[in-house]
Amino acid sequence: MTRDHASVWDNCLQAIRKNVNQQSFKTWFEPIKPVRLDNNALTIQVPNKFFYEWLEEHYVNLLKTTIRRELGDRGRLEYQILMSHNNGNNSGLKTNGNGKPAREGIAPGMIDTQAIKNPFVIPGIKKIKIDPQINPHYLFENYIEGDCNRLARSAGMAIAKKPGGTSFNPLVIFGDVGLGKTHLAHAIGNDVLQRFPG
């Protein structure tokens, strides 16, 4: 019996739905599209690199268990990251689930950050402490999350945990009045100050 990628992914989604809350399922699993099934490797397409990183950081064990249940012990999951370009064409970046591109040199903008020196650090100049003017009452704990700002909140939390280490650099927040843009920006700042004082 041959199985197609869509039916395998549908079966995976049924199992995943039982193991995560509805909000997480809607945010992180509904946008995923199955692409192909080839040699016990299911390829799924995710909207962006942040999405892929979030899945790998928070749901990798659930995904591995589910894939192995569906495809057997040799079952694998591969990601295809949808990358949009200014000209409107979309192409995918394939990864093999271990954080590395499936083909070397395919990801644009990969830079050896160890080789880059900070041009703004001048020896002998003393550090000055600048008041960031962040409202201490705007925190992630009292941020009201809804359908309209769920992804922005998740991106903000990822940035606060690992400043400069996510695909959201810079983070651009756009939305109507009252949706929490200012609160989110201050919550990121407060969280960074708490995690990395000084």
DRENDO-1510 file (C-alpha; in Angstrom, 1 decimal, always signed):
<recs>
REC; n; res; u; v; w
REC; 1; MET; +0.0; +0.0; +0.0 .
REC; 2; THR; +1.5; +3.3; -1.0 .
REC; 3; ARG; +0.8; +6.4; +1.2 .
REC; 4; ASP; +0.8; +10.0; +0.1 .
REC; 5; HIS; +2.3; +12.9; +2.0 .
REC; 6; ALA; -1.0; +14.5; +2.7 .
REC; 7; SER; -2.5; +11.5; +4.4 .
REC; 8; VAL; +0.6; +10.8; +6.4 .
REC; 9; TRP; +0.7; +14.5; +7.6 .
REC; 10; ASP; -3.1; +14.4; +8.4 .
REC; 11; ASN; -2.5; +11.3; +10.6 .
REC; 12; CYS; +0.5; +13.2; +12.3 .
REC; 13; LEU; -1.8; +16.2; +12.9 .
REC; 14; GLN; -4.4; +14.0; +14.6 .
REC; 15; ALA; -1.8; +12.7; +17.0 .
REC; 16; ILE; -0.2; +16.2; +17.6 .
REC; 17; ARG; -3.6; +17.7; +18.3 .
REC; 18; LYS; -4.0; +15.3; +21.3 .
REC; 19; ASN; -0.7; +16.5; +22.8 .
REC; 20; VAL; -0.8; +20.3; +22.5 .
REC; 21; ASN; -3.4; +22.9; +23.4 .
REC; 22; GLN; -5.7; +24.2; +20.7 .
REC; 23; GLN; -4.0; +27.6; +20.6 .
REC; 24; SER; -0.5; +26.1; +20.0 .
REC; 25; PHE; -1.9; +23.7; +17.5 .
REC; 26; LYS; -3.6; +26.6; +15.5 .
REC; 27; THR; -0.5; +28.8; +15.7 .
REC; 28; TRP; +2.3; +26.2; +15.0 .
REC; 29; PHE; +0.8; +23.3; +13.2 .
REC; 30; GLU; -2.1; +24.5; +11.0 .
REC; 31; PRO; +0.1; +26.7; +8.8 .
REC; 32; ILE; +2.4; +23.7; +7.9 .
REC; 33; LYS; +1.9; +22.2; +4.4 .
REC; 34; PRO; +3.0; +18.7; +3.5 .
REC; 35; VAL; +5.1; +18.7; +0.4 .
REC; 36; ARG; +6.3; +15.2; -0.4 .
REC; 37; LEU; +7.0; +11.7; +1.0 .
REC; 38; ASP; +10.2; +10.1; -0.3 .
REC; 39; ASN; +12.1; +7.1; +1.2 .
REC; 40; ASN; +10.5; +7.4; +4.7 .
REC; 41; ALA; +11.2; +11.2; +4.7 .
REC; 42; LEU; +8.2; +13.5; +5.0 .
REC; 43; THR; +9.0; +17.0; +3.8 .
REC; 44; ILE; +6.8; +19.8; +5.3 .
REC; 45; GLN; +6.8; +23.5; +4.3 .
REC; 46; VAL; +6.9; +26.1; +7.1 .
REC; 47; PRO; +6.3; +29.9; +6.5 .
REC; 48; ASN; +9.7; +31.1; +7.7 .
REC; 49; LYS; +13.0; +30.4; +9.5 .
REC; 50; PHE; +11.6; +31.5; +12.9 .
REC; 51; PHE; +8.8; +29.0; +12.5 .
REC; 52; TYR; +11.3; +26.2; +11.8 .
REC; 53; GLU; +13.4; +27.3; +14.8 .
REC; 54; TRP; +10.4; +27.4; +17.1 .
REC; 55; LEU; +9.3; +23.9; +16.1 .
REC; 56; GLU; +12.8; +22.5; +16.5 .
REC; 57; GLU; +13.1; +24.2; +19.9 .
REC; 58; HIS; +9.7; +23.4; +21.4 .
REC; 59; TYR; +8.2; +20.5; +19.5 .
REC; 60; VAL; +11.0; +18.4; +18.1 .
REC; 61; ASN; +10.4; +15.4; +20.4 .
REC; 62; LEU; +6.7; +15.4; +19.7 .
REC; 63; LEU; +7.4; +15.6; +15.9 .
REC; 64; LYS; +10.0; +12.8; +16.0 .
REC; 65; THR; +7.6; +10.5; +18.0 .
REC; 66; THR; +4.7; +11.2; +15.7 .
REC; 67; ILE; +6.7; +10.7; +12.5 .
REC; 68; ARG; +8.2; +7.4; +13.7 .
REC; 69; ARG; +4.7; +6.2; +14.7 .
REC; 70; GLU; +3.5; +6.9; +11.2 .
REC; 71; LEU; +6.6; +5.9; +9.1 .
REC; 72; GLY; +8.5; +3.5; +11.3 .
REC; 73; ASP; +11.9; +3.8; +13.0 .
REC; 74; ARG; +13.5; +5.0; +9.8 .
REC; 75; GLY; +11.0; +7.8; +9.4 .
REC; 76; ARG; +12.4; +11.3; +9.1 .
REC; 77; LEU; +11.1; +14.8; +8.9 .
REC; 78; GLU; +12.6; +17.4; +6.5 .
REC; 79; TYR; +11.6; +21.1; +6.5 .
REC; 80; GLN; +11.2; +23.3; +3.5 .
REC; 81; ILE; +11.4; +27.0; +4.6 .
REC; 82; LEU; +9.4; +29.4; +2.4 .
REC; 83; MET; +11.6; +32.4; +1.7 .
REC; 84; SER; +10.0; +35.4; +0.1 .
REC; 85; HIS; +12.0; +37.7; -2.1 .
REC; 86; ASN; +11.4; +41.3; -3.1 .
REC; 87; ASN; +10.3; +40.3; -6.6 .
REC; 88; GLY; +7.4; +38.2; -5.3 .
REC; 89; ASN; +8.9; +34.8; -6.2 .
REC; 90; ASN; +9.1; +32.3; -3.4 .
REC; 91; SER; +11.7; +29.6; -3.1 .
REC; 92; GLY; +12.3; +27.1; -0.3 .
REC; 93; LEU; +15.3; +26.4; +1.8 .
REC; 94; LYS; +15.5; +22.7; +2.7 .
REC; 95; THR; +16.8; +21.6; +6.1 .
REC; 96; ASN; +17.1; +18.1; +7.4 .
REC; 97; GLY; +15.8; +18.7; +10.9 .
REC; 98; ASN; +19.2; +19.1; +12.5 .
REC; 99; GLY; +19.4; +22.9; +12.0 .
REC; 100; LYS; +21.7; +22.7; +8.9 .
REC; 101; PRO; +20.7; +23.4; +5.3 .
REC; 102; ALA; +20.2; +20.2; +3.3 .
REC; 103; ARG; +22.6; +21.6; +0.7 .
REC; 104; GLU; +25.5; +23.8; +1.7 .
REC; 105; GLY; +25.5; +27.4; +0.6 .
REC; 106; ILE; +21.8; +27.6; -0.1 .
REC; 107; ALA; +20.9; +30.1; +2.6 .
REC; 108; PRO; +21.6; +33.7; +1.7 .
REC; 109; GLY; +23.3; +35.9; +4.2 .
REC; 110; MET; +25.2; +33.2; +6.2 .
REC; 111; ILE; +28.1; +35.1; +7.8 .
REC; 112; ASP; +30.8; +33.9; +10.1 .
REC; 113; THR; +29.9; +36.1; +13.1 .
REC; 114; GLN; +33.1; +35.2; +14.9 .
REC; 115; ALA; +35.2; +36.9; +12.3 .
REC; 116; ILE; +33.3; +40.2; +12.6 .
REC; 117; LYS; +34.7; +42.7; +15.1 .
REC; 118; ASN; +32.6; +45.4; +16.7 .
REC; 119; PRO; +33.7; +48.7; +15.2 .
REC; 120; PHE; +32.1; +50.6; +18.0 .
REC; 121; VAL; +34.1; +49.2; +20.9 .
REC; 122; ILE; +37.0; +51.6; +21.6 .
REC; 123; PRO; +39.6; +50.5; +24.2 .
REC; 124; GLY; +39.9; +52.9; +27.1 .
REC; 125; ILE; +36.5; +54.4; +26.9 .
REC; 126; LYS; +34.5; +53.8; +30.1 .
REC; 127; LYS; +31.0; +52.4; +29.9 .
REC; 128; ILE; +28.1; +54.7; +30.7 .
REC; 129; LYS; +24.8; +53.5; +31.9 .
REC; 130; ILE; +21.9; +54.9; +29.9 .
REC; 131; ASP; +18.3; +54.7; +31.3 .
REC; 132; PRO; +16.4; +52.7; +28.7 .
REC; 133; GLN; +13.1; +54.5; +29.7 .
REC; 134; ILE; +11.2; +51.2; +29.6 .
REC; 135; ASN; +7.8; +51.0; +31.3 .
REC; 136; PRO; +8.3; +48.4; +34.0 .
REC; 137; HIS; +4.5; +47.5; +34.0 .
REC; 138; TYR; +4.5; +46.3; +30.4 .
REC; 139; LEU; +5.5; +42.6; +30.8 .
REC; 140; PHE; +4.9; +39.4; +28.9 .
REC; 141; GLU; +3.0; +38.1; +32.0 .
REC; 142; ASN; +0.2; +40.8; +31.6 .
REC; 143; TYR; +0.3; +41.0; +27.8 .
REC; 144; ILE; -3.1; +40.0; +26.4 .
REC; 145; GLU; -2.6; +37.5; +23.6 .
REC; 146; GLY; -5.1; +37.0; +20.8 .
REC; 147; ASP; -5.3; +35.8; +17.2 .
REC; 148; CYS; -4.1; +39.2; +15.9 .
REC; 149; ASN; -0.9; +39.3; +17.9 .
REC; 150; ARG; +0.0; +35.7; +18.7 .
REC; 151; LEU; +2.9; +35.4; +16.3 .
REC; 152; ALA; +4.3; +38.8; +17.2 .
REC; 153; ARG; +4.3; +37.8; +20.9 .
REC; 154; SER; +6.0; +34.5; +20.2 .
REC; 155; ALA; +8.7; +36.3; +18.1 .
REC; 156; GLY; +9.1; +38.9; +20.9 .
REC; 157; MET; +9.6; +36.2; +23.5 .
REC; 158; ALA; +12.2; +34.4; +21.3 .
REC; 159; ILE; +14.0; +37.7; +20.8 .
REC; 160; ALA; +14.0; +38.4; +24.6 .
REC; 161; LYS; +15.5; +34.9; +25.3 .
REC; 162; LYS; +18.2; +35.2; +22.6 .
REC; 163; PRO; +18.8; +38.8; +21.6 .
REC; 164; GLY; +20.4; +38.9; +18.1 .
REC; 165; GLY; +20.1; +35.2; +17.8 .
REC; 166; THR; +16.8; +34.8; +15.9 .
REC; 167; SER; +15.8; +35.4; +12.4 .
REC; 168; PHE; +13.9; +38.5; +13.5 .
REC; 169; ASN; +16.6; +41.1; +13.1 .
REC; 170; PRO; +15.2; +43.7; +12.9 .
REC; 171; LEU; +11.8; +43.0; +14.4 .
REC; 172; VAL; +9.2; +45.1; +12.6 .
REC; 173; ILE; +5.8; +45.4; +14.3 .
REC; 174; PHE; +2.9; +46.8; +12.3 .
REC; 175; GLY; -0.7; +46.8; +13.3 .
REC; 176; ASP; -3.8; +48.9; +14.3 .
REC; 177; VAL; -4.1; +50.9; +17.4 .
REC; 178; GLY; -4.6; +49.0; +20.6 .
REC; 179; LEU; -3.2; +45.6; +19.5 .
REC; 180; GLY; -0.2; +45.8; +21.9 .
REC; 181; LYS; +2.7; +47.0; +19.8 .
REC; 182; THR; +4.0; +49.3; +22.6 .
REC; 183; HIS; +3.4; +46.8; +25.3 .
REC; 184; LEU; +5.2; +44.1; +23.3 .
REC; 185; ALA; +8.3; +46.4; +22.7 .
REC; 186; HIS; +8.5; +47.2; +26.4 .
REC; 187; ALA; +7.9; +43.6; +27.4 .
REC; 188; ILE; +10.9; +42.5; +25.2 .
REC; 189; GLY; +13.0; +45.3; +26.8 .
REC; 190; ASN; +12.0; +44.3; +30.4 .
REC; 191; ASP; +12.6; +40.6; +29.7 .
REC; 192; VAL; +16.1; +41.4; +28.2 .
REC; 193; LEU; +17.0; +43.6; +31.2 .
REC; 194; GLN; +15.9; +40.9; +33.6 .
REC; 195; ARG; +17.8; +38.1; +31.8 .
REC; 196; PHE; +20.9; +40.2; +30.9 .
REC; 197; PRO; +21.4; +42.9; +33.6 .
REC; 198; GLY; +24.1; +45.4; +33.1 .
</recs>
